[in-house]
Each structure stands twice: as C-alpha cells, then as structure tokens.
C-alpha cells in the first residue's frame, strides 16, 4: 500500500498538524517506508504458530502472604504534625 500526498495531508489534518509543502513530501516518503516495513510483517506464514502474550516464558514471583503485627496506633501517629488521641488531623478542604 502506497500513501499519496493527499493521504498525508488528511492524516495531518486529523492530527491537527500544519505542515509546509516540503514537509508533506518528506513525511509522505517516510510514511511510505513505514508502510513497506509493516507490509513485510504480513509476509511470513504464521498459520501454525500459537499466539503468545509474551515472547519469553515469565512467571511472577511473589513472597508468601503472611499476617504480621502492624504498628500500634501510638507508633503510627508519633510523627504526625497534628493529631488527636485516635487519628491524624488535617485542614478542612470543603466547607
């Protein structure tokens, strides 16, 4: 598939790009090179190849999920700039 200058003008319009005439010529050639490369990707016969989500077999390694003691309330609030006996105090955002 070969792109024409009008095709590139239309794509530039849709992308809201203002291109000069010499830029249209440059981009037409570059986009045609890209389209030729994409066409090469269609050439190999992939009928007998199983689709893959990833090219390399990868497994996530997670640590064991164990319940551990958490901070005490006093320890969690110890560095708070403003607090009361039970929670952090923050400025009012909405009235």
N, C-alpha and C positions, 0 to 999 in steps of 0.2 A: 504494500500500500504506500503510495506516494502522496505527500501533502503538498498542496498548492499554496501560493502566496495568499489566496483568498481564505484558505483554511486557517492559516496562521493569523491572519487579520481577525477572523471570527473568534479564535481562541483568545487572542489578546483583548478583544472587546469584552468577552465573557469574564476574563480575569481583571478587567478594568485597568489594562495597561495601555499607555500611549506610546506606541513605537514609531520611530522615524523610519522612512523608507529603506535606508541602508540596514537598519536593524531587522526589518522584516526579511530581507534577503538572507542575512546571517542566520536568523532563527529558523527560517524555512529549511536551510541546509542542515542545521544542527538537529532539528526535529526529524527530518528525513533519515538522518544517520541513526537516531534513536529508534525510529520505527523499523529500520532494516535490522537492527540488533534484536528487537522484540520478535520480528518475523523468524529469525534464526532459532529462537527458543521454541518455536512451534514445529520445527523440522524433525527432531528425534521422535521415534516411535515409543510412546510410554504406555501402551495398552497393557503390557504385562507387569507393570511396576506398581506396587502397592503405594497408595498415598501416605505421606508421612506428615506428622505435625512438626517434627524436628529431625534434622539430618543425623543427629547423634543421639544414641540412647542415653537419656538423662533421668536420674531419679533424685527427688528432693530428699535430703537427709535432715530429719527433724530430731530434736532431743526428746527424750521421754517427757510426757506431760505429767508433772507431779505437783501435788498441792504442797506448798511450803508456807510457813508462817509469814504474814505480812507485817508491815510496820504498825506500831501502836499509834493510836490517834495522836498522842503527845509527840512522838518522833516525827510524824508526818507534818504536824503543824509547827514544829520547832523553829523553822526558818521563815515562816510566813511573816510579812511585814505587818499585816493586820489580821487579827483572828479573835474569835470568842472561845468559849470553852469547847465548842463542838465542830467549828468549821472555819474556813477562810472567809475574810470579809473583803468584798470588792466594791468599787464605786458603782452607783446606780447608773445603768445605761439608758433605760427608758423610764419616763415618769408615769 
